[in-house]
């Protein structure tokens, strides 16, 4: 697999950069793309001027405002971002058809065999960066390596507007000294658990056996064992099928179970049905997500043989799940966010009713409601 040539392209502060492109007067200002700063909406994207104040994606806009009172807040315009993303994707296709888009601003490219017969993935990455700069006036960072994991990690090394290469020869040294939090998928919770085991850097993770990691982290432990050794056989696949449709909302004020919360659920169901109709997908699993005022979070799912296609079905089952959570399990907690999602889609090519639990809510920000 070390003979593969993979590029990971990650646009720099994409949504914010597109907004500056459309309104040059915003250049040089701390810009935040997200919801109302006086609500609980979250930051979708922040310019590098805003990031100097410690503002990050997924941070509450109210916190971002406190950190940088002079920041300019804009609501996201995903129609605009998709149009720019389409142009970026077209640039990719000049080099290869093996493109795996992760989001509007991020993709892997397999250029092992490419349309221009260029032997160097590094030179291809440089050319792509130059084309994005000249045609769109935007910057991106690129990582080059022999698998998807290392290419993604490399793209983070020299942000913004960077290019970093990890060769097979350099990989062992890089992985040995790499900080654990840089591994994609290692969030704050997993990081804390690793640190409690004395694991903060690659060389400490390398010292642990596969059995030890599986005992402590399950399947994630097996992934960590292979990743830290530079083993990642995943292909760059352009056949990524949508696995879920979801929508969620964070309330301006915490809500208790009652008429106001039920009305919010109705709004979410209407939004979910609209998204379902746009995709023509029918899901046999309905999932409810609830985040409480103490930031604890749960999901509850129900799966059946027939898809949830009508508004009545979605609303009825969603309300029952919510009622059970609020009245039976967590009656003493108020709620700051609810979300619902559909998955386990009915496919023309596969009528299987086999249920698979999915994580619905780590999707593009376009699947959220912004106040």
C-alpha positions as CSV (number, residue, x, y, z in Angstrom):
1,X,0.0,0.0,0.0
2,X,3.0,2.3,0.4
3,X,3.1,2.6,-3.4
4,X,-0.2,4.6,-3.3
5,X,-0.1,8.4,-3.7
6,X,-2.9,10.0,-1.8
7,X,-3.6,13.8,-1.4
8,X,-5.9,15.3,1.2
9,X,-7.1,18.8,0.4
10,X,-8.7,20.9,3.1
11,X,-9.9,24.4,2.4
12,X,-8.8,27.1,4.8
13,X,-11.6,28.5,6.9
14,X,-13.8,27.8,3.9
15,X,-17.2,29.4,4.7
16,X,-15.5,32.5,6.1
17,X,-13.2,32.7,3.2
18,X,-16.1,32.5,0.7
19,X,-17.9,35.3,2.5
20,X,-14.8,37.5,2.3
21,X,-14.5,36.7,-1.4
22,X,-18.1,38.0,-1.8
23,X,-17.6,41.0,0.4
24,X,-14.0,42.2,0.4
25,X,-14.7,44.8,3.1
26,X,-14.7,41.8,5.5
27,X,-11.0,41.1,4.7
28,X,-8.8,41.3,7.8
29,X,-11.7,41.3,10.2
30,X,-12.6,38.6,12.8
31,X,-15.4,36.9,10.9
32,X,-17.6,34.2,12.3
33,X,-20.1,32.2,10.2
34,X,-22.8,30.8,12.4
35,X,-26.0,31.7,14.1
36,X,-27.2,34.6,16.2
37,X,-24.5,35.4,18.8
38,X,-27.3,36.0,21.4
39,X,-28.6,32.5,20.9
40,X,-27.1,29.0,21.4
41,X,-26.2,28.5,17.8
42,X,-22.7,27.3,17.1
43,X,-19.8,28.5,15.0
44,X,-19.6,26.9,11.5
45,X,-16.4,28.6,10.4
46,X,-14.2,31.3,11.7
47,X,-11.6,33.4,9.9
48,X,-8.0,33.1,11.1
49,X,-8.3,36.7,12.5
50,X,-11.1,35.3,14.7
51,X,-9.2,32.2,15.6
52,X,-6.5,34.3,17.2
53,X,-9.1,34.9,20.0
54,X,-9.5,31.2,20.6
55,X,-12.6,30.8,18.5
56,X,-13.2,27.4,17.0
57,X,-15.8,25.5,14.9
58,X,-18.6,24.1,17.0
59,X,-18.1,26.6,19.7
60,X,-21.2,28.4,21.0
61,X,-21.7,31.7,19.2
62,X,-22.4,33.4,22.5
63,X,-19.0,32.3,23.8
64,X,-17.3,33.4,20.6
65,X,-18.9,36.8,21.1
66,X,-17.5,37.1,24.6
67,X,-14.1,36.1,23.4
68,X,-14.2,38.6,20.5
69,X,-16.9,41.3,21.0
70,X,-15.9,43.0,17.7
71,X,-16.3,39.9,15.6
72,X,-18.6,40.1,12.6
73,X,-21.3,37.4,12.6
74,X,-22.9,36.1,9.4
75,X,-25.5,33.4,8.9
76,X,-24.3,30.5,6.7
77,X,-25.3,30.4,3.0
78,X,-24.8,26.8,1.9
79,X,-26.1,27.5,-1.6
80,X,-23.2,29.8,-2.1
81,X,-20.7,27.4,-0.5
82,X,-21.9,24.4,-2.6
83,X,-21.4,26.4,-5.8
84,X,-17.8,27.1,-4.9
85,X,-17.2,23.5,-3.7
86,X,-18.5,22.3,-7.1
87,X,-15.8,24.4,-8.9
88,X,-13.1,23.0,-6.5
89,X,-14.3,19.5,-7.3
90,X,-14.1,20.2,-11.0
91,X,-10.4,21.2,-10.5
92,X,-9.8,17.8,-8.8
93,X,-11.3,15.9,-11.8
94,X,-8.6,17.4,-14.1
95,X,-6.2,15.1,-12.3
96,X,-8.2,12.0,-11.2
97,X,-11.7,10.5,-11.0
98,X,-10.8,8.8,-7.7
99,X,-12.1,11.6,-5.4
100,X,-13.7,11.0,-2.0
101,X,-15.5,14.2,-0.8
102,X,-15.8,14.3,3.0
103,X,-17.5,17.7,3.1
104,X,-17.9,20.8,1.0
105,X,-14.4,21.8,1.9
106,X,-12.5,18.6,2.2
107,X,-11.6,15.6,0.0
108,X,-9.1,12.8,-0.6
109,X,-7.7,12.2,-4.1
110,X,-5.9,9.1,-5.2
111,X,-3.4,10.2,-7.8
112,X,-1.3,7.0,-8.0
113,X,-2.5,6.8,-11.6
114,X,-3.6,10.3,-12.8
115,X,-4.8,11.9,-16.0
116,X,-1.7,13.9,-16.5
117,X,0.7,11.0,-15.9
118,X,2.5,13.0,-13.3
119,X,4.8,10.8,-11.2
120,X,4.9,13.2,-8.2
121,X,1.9,13.6,-5.9
122,X,3.6,16.6,-4.3
123,X,3.7,18.4,-7.7
124,X,0.1,17.6,-8.3
125,X,-0.8,19.0,-4.9
126,X,1.1,22.2,-5.7
127,X,-0.7,22.5,-9.0
128,X,-4.1,22.0,-7.4
129,X,-3.3,24.6,-4.8
130,X,-2.3,27.0,-7.5
131,X,-5.4,26.4,-9.6
132,X,-7.7,27.0,-6.6
133,X,-5.8,30.2,-5.8
134,X,-5.9,31.5,-9.4
135,X,-9.4,30.5,-10.3
136,X,-11.2,31.0,-7.0
137,X,-8.9,33.3,-5.0
138,X,-9.0,30.9,-2.1
139,X,-6.4,29.0,-0.2
140,X,-6.2,25.4,0.8
141,X,-3.9,23.1,2.7
142,X,-2.8,19.8,1.3
143,X,-1.3,16.6,2.8
144,X,0.5,14.0,0.7
145,X,1.2,10.5,1.8
146,X,0.6,6.8,1.0
147,X,-2.7,6.3,2.8
148,X,-5.7,8.3,3.8
149,X,-4.9,8.7,7.5
150,X,-1.5,10.1,7.0
151,X,-2.6,12.4,4.2
152,X,-5.3,13.9,6.4
153,X,-2.9,14.3,9.3
154,X,-0.3,15.9,7.0
155,X,-2.8,18.5,5.7
156,X,-3.2,19.9,9.2
157,X,0.6,20.3,9.7
158,X,1.1,23.6,7.9
159,X,-2.2,25.3,7.9
160,X,-3.2,27.7,6.5
161,X,-2.1,27.5,2.8
162,X,0.3,24.7,3.6
163,X,1.7,21.6,2.0
164,X,3.2,18.7,4.0
165,X,4.4,15.4,2.8
166,X,4.9,12.1,4.8
167,X,6.8,9.5,2.8
168,X,6.9,5.8,3.8
169,X,10.5,6.4,5.0
170,X,9.5,9.4,7.2
171,X,6.2,7.9,8.6
172,X,7.8,5.9,11.5
173,X,9.5,8.9,12.9
174,X,6.5,11.2,12.4
175,X,4.1,8.7,14.1
176,X,6.5,8.1,16.9
177,X,6.5,11.7,18.0
178,X,2.9,12.6,17.0
179,X,0.6,13.9,19.7
180,X,-2.4,11.6,20.3
181,X,-5.0,14.3,19.9
182,X,-4.0,14.8,16.3
183,X,-5.4,11.3,15.4
184,X,-8.7,11.8,13.6
185,X,-11.5,10.3,15.7
186,X,-9.7,10.9,19.0
187,X,-12.0,13.4,20.7
188,X,-11.7,14.9,24.2
189,X,-13.2,11.9,25.9
190,X,-10.9,9.4,24.3
191,X,-7.9,11.7,24.7
192,X,-8.6,11.9,28.5
193,X,-8.9,8.1,28.7
194,X,-5.7,7.6,26.8
195,X,-3.9,10.1,29.0
196,X,-5.1,8.3,32.2
197,X,-3.3,5.3,30.8
198,X,-0.1,7.3,30.3
199,X,-0.6,7.7,26.5
200,X,0.0,11.2,25.2
201,X,2.3,10.6,22.2
202,X,2.7,8.1,19.4
203,X,5.7,6.2,21.0
204,X,3.6,5.6,24.1
205,X,0.7,4.2,22.0
206,X,3.1,2.1,20.0
207,X,4.2,0.4,23.2
208,X,0.7,-1.0,23.9
209,X,-0.4,-4.3,22.6
210,X,-3.5,-4.7,20.4
211,X,-5.1,-6.7,23.2
212,X,-4.5,-4.0,25.7
213,X,-6.0,-1.3,23.5
214,X,-9.0,-3.5,22.5
215,X,-9.7,-4.2,26.2
216,X,-9.8,-0.5,27.0
217,X,-11.3,0.9,23.8
218,X,-13.0,-1.9,21.9
219,X,-13.0,-1.5,18.1
220,X,-11.5,2.0,18.5
221,X,-8.5,0.3,20.2
222,X,-8.0,-1.9,17.2
223,X,-8.0,1.1,15.0
224,X,-5.5,2.9,17.2
225,X,-3.2,-0.1,17.1
226,X,-3.1,-0.1,13.3
227,X,-3.2,3.7,12.7
228,X,-0.2,4.5,14.9
229,X,1.7,2.0,12.8
230,X,0.7,3.8,9.6
231,X,-1.6,1.0,8.5
232,X,-4.7,2.2,6.7
233,X,-5.9,0.2,3.7
234,X,-9.1,2.1,3.1
235,X,-9.4,3.0,-0.6
236,X,-10.3,6.5,-1.9
237,X,-13.9,5.9,-2.8
238,X,-16.1,8.1,-4.8
239,X,-19.1,5.9,-4.1
240,X,-20.0,7.4,-0.8
241,X,-23.7,6.9,-0.2
242,X,-25.7,9.0,2.2
243,X,-26.2,7.0,5.4
244,X,-28.6,9.3,7.2
245,X,-30.8,12.4,7.1
246,X,-30.9,14.4,10.2
247,X,-31.9,17.8,11.6
248,X,-31.5,19.4,15.1
249,X,-32.2,22.6,16.9
250,X,-30.6,24.2,20.0
251,X,-33.1,26.3,21.9
252,X,-32.6,29.9,23.1
253,X,-33.8,28.8,26.5
254,X,-33.8,25.3,28.2
255,X,-37.2,23.7,27.8
256,X,-39.1,21.2,30.0
257,X,-41.4,18.6,28.5
258,X,-44.6,20.4,27.5
259,X,-46.4,22.2,24.7
260,X,-43.4,24.3,23.7
261,X,-41.1,21.3,23.3
262,X,-43.8,19.4,21.4
263,X,-44.1,22.3,19.0
264,X,-40.4,22.3,18.5
265,X,-40.5,18.6,17.7
266,X,-43.2,19.3,15.1
267,X,-41.0,21.9,13.4
268,X,-38.1,19.4,13.3
269,X,-40.3,16.7,11.8
270,X,-41.5,19.1,9.1
271,X,-37.8,19.9,8.3
272,X,-36.9,16.2,8.3
273,X,-39.7,15.3,5.9
274,X,-38.7,18.0,3.5
275,X,-35.1,16.7,3.5
276,X,-36.3,13.2,3.0
277,X,-38.4,14.2,0.0
278,X,-35.4,16.0,-1.6
279,X,-33.3,12.8,-1.3
280,X,-36.0,10.3,-2.2
281,X,-34.7,8.1,0.5
282,X,-36.8,6.1,2.9
283,X,-35.4,5.1,6.3
284,X,-36.5,2.3,8.5
285,X,-34.8,3.6,11.6
286,X,-35.8,6.7,13.4
287,X,-33.4,8.2,16.0
288,X,-34.0,10.9,18.6
289,X,-31.1,12.9,20.0
290,X,-31.5,14.9,23.3
291,X,-29.0,17.2,24.9
292,X,-29.8,18.3,28.4
293,X,-28.9,21.6,30.3
294,X,-25.9,19.9,31.9
295,X,-24.6,19.1,28.3
296,X,-25.1,15.3,28.8
297,X,-26.5,13.7,25.7
298,X,-28.5,10.6,24.8
299,X,-29.9,9.0,21.7
300,X,-32.9,6.7,21.4
301,X,-33.8,4.7,18.2
302,X,-36.6,2.6,16.9
303,X,-36.3,0.4,13.9
304,X,-39.1,-1.4,11.9
305,X,-39.6,-3.3,8.7
306,X,-41.4,-0.5,6.9
307,X,-39.9,2.9,6.3
308,X,-40.9,6.1,8.1
309,X,-42.2,8.0,5.1
310,X,-45.1,10.0,6.3
311,X,-45.2,13.0,8.6
312,X,-47.7,11.2,10.8
313,X,-45.3,8.3,11.4
314,X,-42.3,10.4,12.0
315,X,-44.1,12.7,14.4
316,X,-45.9,10.0,16.3
317,X,-42.8,7.9,16.9
318,X,-40.6,10.9,17.6
319,X,-43.0,12.2,20.2
320,X,-43.3,8.8,21.9
321,X,-39.5,8.6,22.1
322,X,-39.3,12.1,23.5
323,X,-42.1,11.5,26.0
324,X,-40.4,8.3,27.3
325,X,-37.1,10.2,27.7
326,X,-38.7,13.2,29.5
327,X,-41.3,11.5,31.6
328,X,-39.6,8.2,32.5
329,X,-35.8,8.5,32.3
330,X,-34.8,12.1,32.7
331,X,-37.8,13.9,34.2
332,X,-35.6,16.1,36.4
333,X,-33.6,17.6,33.5
334,X,-34.4,20.5,31.2
335,X,-33.5,20.3,27.5
336,X,-31.2,22.5,25.4
337,X,-31.3,20.6,22.1
338,X,-33.3,18.0,20.3
339,X,-32.6,16.3,17.0
340,X,-34.1,13.5,14.9
341,X,-32.7,11.4,12.1
342,X,-33.6,8.7,9.6
343,X,-31.3,5.9,8.5
344,X,-31.2,2.2,7.5
345,X,-32.5,3.3,4.1
346,X,-34.6,1.1,1.9
347,X,-32.6,0.4,-1.2
348,X,-33.9,-0.9,-4.6
349,X,-30.8,-3.1,-4.8
350,X,-30.9,-4.3,-1.2
351,X,-34.2,-4.9,0.6
352,X,-32.6,-6.2,3.7
353,X,-34.1,-5.1,6.9
354,X,-30.9,-5.6,8.9
355,X,-30.5,-2.8,11.4
356,X,-27.3,-1.0,11.9
357,X,-26.8,1.7,14.5
358,X,-25.5,4.9,13.0
359,X,-24.3,8.2,14.3
360,X,-26.6,10.7,12.7
361,X,-25.4,14.0,14.0
362,X,-21.7,14.3,12.8
363,X,-22.8,15.7,9.5
364,X,-22.4,18.9,7.5
365,X,-23.6,22.0,9.4
366,X,-26.2,22.5,6.6
367,X,-28.2,19.8,8.4
368,X,-28.8,22.0,11.4
369,X,-31.3,24.8,12.0
370,X,-29.7,28.2,12.7
371,X,-31.6,30.8,14.7
